[in-house]
Amino acid sequence: MLVELAMQPGVSVARIAREHGVNANQVFSWRKLHEAGQLVAAAPVQQSDLVPVVVAAPPQAPQGEADGAITLEIGRVRLRIEGHANAATLAQVLERVLR
């Protein structure tokens, strides 16, 4: 768990956050919640778990606007990333979301 790493004596929270692509302030916030007993670890994602994916051709964007988007819907949470939607971007998003 990232919080456990950040709680080790002498460790640099900023370095740990940077290495994991997270804002250091967020890690400090998680540490505080953990110390108060308010942070519960999520169940790890099993290799057999599947995430449904729908690939749809986006409508043609007007000049100067985003040329694609990635929308993730998990339960009641909806995340939309506008811009060049390609396989590499989707892989990065899923890697971070499924941590």
DSSP file (Angstrom, degrees, kcal/mol; ACC not computed):
  #  RESIDUE AA STRUCTURE BP1 BP2  ACC     N-H-->O    O-->H-N    N-H-->O    O-->H-N    TCO  KAPPA ALPHA  PHI   PSI    X-CA   Y-CA   Z-CA
    1    1 A M     >        0   0    0      0, 0.0     4,-1.7     0, 0.0     3,-0.2   0.000 360.0 360.0 360.0 137.3    0.0    0.0    0.0
    2    2 A L  H  >  +     0   0    0      1,-0.2     4,-2.2     2,-0.2     5,-0.1   0.850 360.0  56.0 -59.5 -38.3    1.3    3.4   -0.9
    3    3 A V  H  > S+     0   0    0      1,-0.2     4,-1.0     2,-0.2    -1,-0.2   0.905 104.5  52.7 -64.1 -41.3    0.4    4.9    2.5
    4    4 A E  H  4 S+     0   0    0      1,-0.2     3,-0.5     2,-0.2     4,-0.4   0.900 109.3  49.4 -62.2 -40.1    2.5    2.2    4.3
    5    5 A L  H >< S+     0   0    0     -4,-1.7     3,-1.3     1,-0.2    -1,-0.2   0.923 110.0  51.4 -61.1 -43.5    5.5    3.1    2.1
    6    6 A A  H 3< S+     0   0    0     -4,-2.2    -1,-0.2     1,-0.3    -2,-0.2   0.647 103.9  58.8 -71.2 -14.9    5.0    6.8    2.9
    7    7 A M  T 3< S+     0   0    0     -4,-1.0    -1,-0.3    -3,-0.5    -2,-0.2   0.485  77.4 113.9 -93.8  -2.8    4.9    6.1    6.7
    8    8 A Q  S X  S-     0   0    0     -3,-1.3     3,-1.7    -4,-0.4    -3,-0.0  -0.440  80.5 -96.9 -67.9 140.6    8.3    4.5    6.8
    9    9 A P  T 3  S+     0   0    0      0, 0.0    -1,-0.1     0, 0.0     3,-0.1  -0.322 104.7   8.6 -60.0 135.8   10.9    6.5    8.8
   10   10 A G  T 3  S+     0   0    0      1,-0.2     2,-0.2    -3,-0.1    -2,-0.1   0.451  93.0 138.5  77.1   1.7   13.1    8.8    6.8
   11   11 A V    <   -     0   0    0     -3,-1.7     2,-0.8    -6,-0.1    -1,-0.2  -0.513  56.0-123.2 -81.0 148.5   11.2    8.2    3.5
   12   12 A S     >  -     0   0    0     -2,-0.2     4,-2.4     1,-0.2     5,-0.2  -0.820  16.5-164.1 -91.3 112.0   10.5   11.1    1.2
   13   13 A V  H  > S+     0   0    0     -2,-0.8     4,-2.8     1,-0.2     5,-0.2   0.890  90.9  55.1 -62.1 -39.2    6.7   11.3    0.6
   14   14 A A  H  > S+     0   0    0      2,-0.2     4,-2.5     1,-0.2    -1,-0.2   0.906 109.1  47.1 -61.1 -41.6    7.3   13.6   -2.4
   15   15 A R  H  > S+     0   0    0      2,-0.2     4,-2.6     1,-0.2    -2,-0.2   0.933 113.0  47.8 -67.1 -45.6    9.5   11.0   -4.0
   16   16 A I  H  X S+     0   0    0     -4,-2.4     4,-1.2     2,-0.2    -2,-0.2   0.925 113.4  48.6 -60.9 -44.3    7.1    8.1   -3.3
   17   17 A A  H ><>S+     0   0    0     -4,-2.8     5,-2.8     1,-0.2     3,-0.5   0.935 111.9  48.7 -61.2 -46.6    4.2   10.2   -4.7
   18   18 A R  H ><5S+     0   0    0     -4,-2.5     3,-1.2     1,-0.2    -2,-0.2   0.908 108.5  53.8 -60.8 -43.1    6.2   11.1   -7.8
   19   19 A E  H 3<5S+     0   0    0     -4,-2.6    -1,-0.2     1,-0.3    -2,-0.2   0.765 115.0  41.0 -63.6 -25.3    7.2    7.5   -8.4
   20   20 A H  T <<5S-     0   0    0     -4,-1.2    -1,-0.3    -3,-0.5    -2,-0.2   0.311 113.8-112.8-107.4   7.7    3.6    6.4   -8.3
   21   21 A G  T < 5S+     0   0    0     -3,-1.2     2,-0.3    -4,-0.4    -3,-0.2   0.834  74.6 127.2  69.0  32.8    2.1    9.3  -10.3
   22   22 A V      < -     0   0    0     -5,-2.8    -1,-0.2    -6,-0.2     2,-0.2  -0.918  66.5-105.2-122.9 148.2    0.2   10.8   -7.3
   23   23 A N    >>  -     0   0    0     -2,-0.3     4,-1.5     1,-0.1     3,-0.7  -0.522  26.0-132.1 -69.4 135.0    0.3   14.3   -5.9
   24   24 A A  H 3> S+     0   0    0      1,-0.3     4,-2.5    -2,-0.2     5,-0.2   0.858 106.5  59.0 -58.2 -37.6    2.3   14.5   -2.6
   25   25 A N  H 3> S+     0   0    0      1,-0.2     4,-2.1     2,-0.2    -1,-0.3   0.865 103.4  52.8 -60.6 -34.8   -0.6   16.4   -0.9
   26   26 A Q  H <> S+     0   0    0     -3,-0.7     4,-2.5     2,-0.2    -1,-0.2   0.903 108.2  49.9 -66.7 -40.2   -2.9   13.4   -1.7
   27   27 A V  H  X S+     0   0    0     -4,-1.5     4,-2.6     2,-0.2    -2,-0.2   0.916 109.7  50.6 -65.0 -42.5   -0.4   11.0    0.0
   28   28 A F  H  X S+     0   0    0     -4,-2.5     4,-2.2     1,-0.2    -1,-0.2   0.909 110.8  50.3 -59.6 -40.9   -0.2   13.3    3.1
   29   29 A S  H  X S+     0   0    0     -4,-2.1     4,-2.3     1,-0.2    -2,-0.2   0.916 110.5  48.7 -63.3 -43.8   -4.0   13.3    3.2
   30   30 A W  H  X S+     0   0    0     -4,-2.5     4,-2.7     1,-0.2    -2,-0.2   0.894 109.5  52.9 -63.2 -39.7   -4.1    9.5    2.9
   31   31 A R  H  X S+     0   0    0     -4,-2.6     4,-2.7     2,-0.2    -2,-0.2   0.924 109.1  49.4 -60.6 -43.9   -1.5    9.2    5.7
   32   32 A K  H  X S+     0   0    0     -4,-2.2     4,-1.5     1,-0.2    -2,-0.2   0.922 112.4  47.1 -62.3 -44.6   -3.6   11.4    8.0
   33   33 A L  H  <>S+     0   0    0     -4,-2.3     5,-3.0     2,-0.2     6,-0.6   0.900 112.1  51.3 -62.6 -40.8   -6.8    9.3    7.3
   34   34 A H  H ><5S+     0   0    0     -4,-2.7     3,-1.5     4,-0.2    -2,-0.2   0.921 108.0  50.9 -62.4 -45.1   -4.8    6.1    7.9
   35   35 A E  H 3<5S+     0   0    0     -4,-2.7    -1,-0.2     1,-0.3    -2,-0.2   0.816 110.3  50.5 -62.9 -30.2   -3.5    7.4   11.2
   36   36 A A  T 3<5S-     0   0    0     -4,-1.5    -1,-0.3    -5,-0.2    -2,-0.2   0.440 116.7-115.7 -86.4  -0.4   -7.1    8.2   12.2
   37   37 A G  T < 5S+     0   0    0     -3,-1.5    -3,-0.2    -4,-0.3    -2,-0.1   0.719  86.4 114.4  74.6  21.2   -8.3    4.7   11.2
   38   38 A Q      < +     0   0    0     -5,-3.0     2,-0.6    -6,-0.2    -4,-0.2   0.389  50.0  85.5-105.2   2.2  -10.5    6.1    8.5
   39   39 A L        -     0   0    0     -6,-0.6     2,-0.5    -5,-0.1    -2,-0.1  -0.920  56.6-170.7-109.4 122.2   -8.6    4.7    5.5
   40   40 A V        -     0   0    0     -2,-0.6     2,-0.1     0, 0.0    -6,-0.0  -0.938  24.9-119.9-113.6 130.7   -9.6    1.2    4.4
   41   41 A A        -     0   0    0     -2,-0.5     2,-0.1     1,-0.1    -2,-0.0  -0.443  28.6-123.7 -68.4 137.7   -7.6   -0.7    1.8
   42   42 A A        -     0   0    0     -2,-0.1    -1,-0.1     1,-0.1     3,-0.1  -0.462  33.8 -94.2 -76.8 153.6   -9.6   -1.8   -1.2
   43   43 A A        -     0   0    0     -2,-0.1    -1,-0.1     1,-0.1     3,-0.1  -0.470  50.0-103.8 -66.0 138.0   -9.7   -5.4   -2.2
   44   44 A P        -     0   0    0      0, 0.0     2,-0.4     0, 0.0    -1,-0.1  -0.305  34.9-106.8 -64.9 148.2   -7.0   -6.2   -4.8
   45   45 A V        -     0   0    0     53,-0.3     2,-0.2    -3,-0.1    53,-0.0  -0.614  34.3-134.0 -75.7 128.0   -8.1   -6.6   -8.4
   46   46 A Q    >   -     0   0    0     -2,-0.4     3,-1.7     1,-0.1    -1,-0.0  -0.568  13.5-123.6 -82.5 147.1   -8.0  -10.2   -9.4
   47   47 A Q  T 3  S+     0   0    0      1,-0.3    -1,-0.1    -2,-0.2    -2,-0.0   0.795 113.4  56.4 -59.0 -27.8   -6.4  -11.2  -12.7
   48   48 A S  T 3  S+     0   0    0      2,-0.1    -1,-0.3     0, 0.0     2,-0.2   0.607  82.8 106.8 -82.0 -10.5   -9.7  -12.9  -13.7
   49   49 A D    <   -     0   0    0     -3,-1.7     2,-0.4     1,-0.0    -4,-0.0  -0.470  57.6-157.1 -68.6 137.1  -11.7   -9.7  -13.1
   50   50 A L        -     0   0    0     -2,-0.2    -2,-0.1     2,-0.0    -4,-0.0  -0.899  10.4-148.4-116.8 146.5  -12.8   -8.1  -16.3
   51   51 A V        -     0   0    0     -2,-0.4     2,-0.1    23,-0.0    23,-0.0  -0.964  26.3-123.1-111.1 122.3  -13.8   -4.5  -17.0
   52   52 A P        -     0   0    0      0, 0.0     2,-0.4     0, 0.0    -2,-0.0  -0.439  30.4-166.1 -66.9 136.3  -16.4   -4.1  -19.7
   53   53 A V        -     0   0    0     -2,-0.1     2,-0.5    19,-0.1    19,-0.1  -0.985  11.7-167.6-127.2 132.5  -15.2   -1.9  -22.5
   54   54 A V        -     0   0    0     -2,-0.4     2,-0.6     2,-0.0     0, 0.0  -0.985   8.0-159.2-118.7 123.9  -17.3   -0.3  -25.3
   55   55 A V        +     0   0    0     -2,-0.5     2,-0.4     2,-0.0    -2,-0.0  -0.908  18.4 172.2-105.3 122.5  -15.4    1.2  -28.2
   56   56 A A        -     0   0    0     -2,-0.6    -2,-0.0     0, 0.0     0, 0.0  -0.978  37.2-112.8-131.5 142.8  -17.4    3.8  -30.1
   57   57 A A        -     0   0    0     -2,-0.4     3,-0.1     1,-0.1    11,-0.1  -0.595  38.9-129.1 -71.7 126.8  -16.5    6.2  -32.9
   58   58 A P        -     0   0    0      0, 0.0     3,-0.1     0, 0.0    -1,-0.1  -0.408  25.2-100.4 -74.9 154.1  -16.7    9.7  -31.6
   59   59 A P        -     0   0    0      0, 0.0     2,-0.2     0, 0.0     0, 0.0  -0.386  53.8 -84.0 -66.0 153.6  -18.6   12.4  -33.5
   60   60 A Q        -     0   0    0      1,-0.1     7,-0.1    -3,-0.1     8,-0.0  -0.430  48.6-134.0 -62.6 123.0  -16.4   14.7  -35.6
   61   61 A A        -     0   0    0     -2,-0.2     3,-0.1     4,-0.1    -1,-0.1  -0.571  20.7-109.1 -80.9 141.4  -15.1   17.4  -33.3
   62   62 A P    >   -     0   0    0      0, 0.0     3,-2.2     0, 0.0    -1,-0.1  -0.274  55.5 -71.2 -62.1 156.3  -15.2   21.0  -34.5
   63   63 A Q  T 3  S+     0   0    0      1,-0.3     3,-0.1     4,-0.0     4,-0.0  -0.226 121.8  16.2 -52.1 130.0  -11.9   22.7  -35.3
   64   64 A G  T 3  S+     0   0    0      1,-0.3    -1,-0.3    -3,-0.1     2,-0.2   0.357 104.0 106.1  88.9  -5.7   -9.8   23.3  -32.2
   65   65 A E  S <  S-     0   0    0     -3,-2.2    -1,-0.3     1,-0.2    -4,-0.1  -0.549  84.6 -65.2-102.0 172.0  -11.8   21.1  -29.9
   66   66 A A        -     0   0    0     -2,-0.2    -1,-0.2     1,-0.1     3,-0.1  -0.198  36.8-148.5 -55.5 141.2  -10.9   17.7  -28.5
   67   67 A D  S    S-     0   0    0      1,-0.1     2,-0.3    -3,-0.1    18,-0.2   0.098  72.1 -11.4-101.7  22.7  -10.5   14.9  -31.1
   68   68 A G        -     0   0    0     16,-0.1    15,-2.8   -11,-0.1     2,-0.3  -0.938  60.7-143.4 167.1 176.4  -11.7   12.1  -28.9
   69   69 A A  E     -A   82   0A   0     -2,-0.3     2,-0.5    13,-0.3    13,-0.2  -0.986   9.3-141.8-160.9 154.7  -12.5   11.1  -25.3
   70   70 A I  E     -A   81   0A   0     11,-2.7    11,-3.3    -2,-0.3     2,-0.5  -0.995  20.1-171.8-119.5 126.6  -12.3    8.2  -22.9
   71   71 A T  E     -A   80   0A   0     -2,-0.5     2,-0.5     9,-0.2     9,-0.2  -0.981   1.3-169.7-121.8 122.2  -15.3    7.8  -20.6
   72   72 A L  E     -A   79   0A   0      7,-3.3     7,-3.0    -2,-0.5     2,-0.5  -0.939   1.1-171.2-110.4 130.7  -15.1    5.3  -17.7
   73   73 A E  E     +A   78   0A   0     -2,-0.5     2,-0.5     5,-0.2     5,-0.2  -0.968  10.7 168.6-123.2 115.3  -18.2    4.4  -15.8
   74   74 A I  E >   -A   77   0A   0      3,-2.4     3,-2.2    -2,-0.5     2,-0.3  -0.947  67.3 -51.3-127.0 108.6  -17.7    2.2  -12.7
   75   75 A G  T 3  S-     0   0    0     -2,-0.5     0, 0.0     1,-0.3     0, 0.0  -0.483 123.1 -19.3  62.9-126.0  -20.7    2.0  -10.5
   76   76 A R  T 3  S+     0   0    0     -2,-0.3     2,-0.4    -3,-0.1    -1,-0.3   0.405 118.3  99.4 -92.5   2.3  -21.9    5.6   -9.9
   77   77 A V  E <   -A   74   0A   0     -3,-2.2    -3,-2.4     2,-0.0     2,-0.4  -0.760  50.1-174.0 -95.1 133.3  -18.6    7.1  -10.8
   78   78 A R  E     -A   73   0A   0     -2,-0.4     2,-0.5    -5,-0.2    -5,-0.2  -0.990   1.7-174.0-128.5 124.2  -18.0    8.5  -14.2
   79   79 A L  E     -A   72   0A   0     -7,-3.0    -7,-3.3    -2,-0.4     2,-0.5  -0.974   2.4-171.6-119.6 126.7  -14.6    9.8  -15.5
   80   80 A R  E     -A   71   0A   0     -2,-0.5     2,-0.6    -9,-0.2    -9,-0.2  -0.979   4.5-172.4-123.5 124.9  -14.3   11.5  -18.8
   81   81 A I  E     -A   70   0A   0    -11,-3.3   -11,-2.7    -2,-0.5     2,-0.3  -0.965  12.3-158.6-116.6 116.4  -10.9   12.4  -20.3
   82   82 A E  E     +A   69   0A   0     -2,-0.6     2,-0.3   -13,-0.2   -13,-0.3  -0.716  47.6  59.6 -98.0 146.6  -11.1   14.5  -23.4
   83   83 A G  S    S-     0   0    0    -15,-2.8     2,-1.0    -2,-0.3    -2,-0.1  -0.945  98.9  -4.5 137.8-158.3   -8.3   14.7  -26.0
   84   84 A H        -     0   0    0     -2,-0.3     2,-0.9   -17,-0.1   -16,-0.1  -0.571  65.9-159.3 -72.4 104.0   -6.5   12.2  -28.2
   85   85 A A        +     0   0    0     -2,-1.0     2,-0.2   -18,-0.2   -16,-0.1  -0.766  29.5 145.6 -90.5 107.1   -8.0    8.9  -27.2
   86   86 A N     >  -     0   0    0     -2,-0.9     4,-2.4   -18,-0.1     5,-0.2  -0.789  62.9 -92.1-133.0 178.1   -5.7    6.1  -28.2
   87   87 A A  H  > S+     0   0    0     -2,-0.2     4,-2.4     1,-0.2     5,-0.2   0.868 122.1  52.6 -62.1 -38.7   -4.6    2.7  -26.9
   88   88 A A  H  > S+     0   0    0      2,-0.2     4,-2.0     1,-0.2    -1,-0.2   0.911 110.8  46.8 -65.6 -42.1   -1.6    4.1  -25.0
   89   89 A T  H  > S+     0   0    0      2,-0.2     4,-2.4     1,-0.2    -2,-0.2   0.926 112.8  49.5 -64.8 -44.8   -3.8    6.7  -23.2
   90   90 A L  H  X S+     0   0    0     -4,-2.4     4,-2.8     1,-0.2     5,-0.2   0.905 109.1  52.8 -61.4 -41.8   -6.4    4.1  -22.3
   91   91 A A  H  X S+     0   0    0     -4,-2.4     4,-2.3     1,-0.2    -1,-0.2   0.906 110.0  48.1 -60.9 -42.3   -3.8    1.7  -21.0
   92   92 A Q  H  X S+     0   0    0     -4,-2.0     4,-1.8     2,-0.2    -2,-0.2   0.916 112.6  48.4 -65.2 -42.9   -2.4    4.5  -18.7
   93   93 A V  H  X S+     0   0    0     -4,-2.4     4,-2.5     1,-0.2     5,-0.2   0.944 113.7  45.8 -62.6 -48.6   -5.9    5.4  -17.4
   94   94 A L  H  X S+     0   0    0     -4,-2.8     4,-2.5     1,-0.2    -1,-0.2   0.875 108.3  57.1 -64.8 -37.1   -6.8    1.8  -16.7
   95   95 A E  H  < S+     0   0    0     -4,-2.3    -1,-0.2    -5,-0.2    -2,-0.2   0.919 113.8  39.2 -58.8 -43.4   -3.5    1.1  -15.0
   96   96 A R  H >< S+     0   0    0     -4,-1.8     3,-0.8     1,-0.2    -2,-0.2   0.873 116.4  49.5 -76.4 -36.9   -4.1    3.9  -12.5
   97   97 A V  H 3< S+     0   0    0     -4,-2.5    -2,-0.2     1,-0.2    -1,-0.2   0.874 112.0  48.3 -69.7 -36.2   -7.8    3.2  -12.0
   98   98 A L  T 3<        0   0    0     -4,-2.5   -53,-0.3     1,-0.2    -1,-0.2   0.344 360.0 360.0 -89.9   7.8   -7.3   -0.5  -11.4
   99   99 A R    <         0   0    0     -3,-0.8    -1,-0.2    -4,-0.1    -2,-0.1   0.510 360.0 360.0 -65.0 360.0   -4.5   -0.1   -8.9
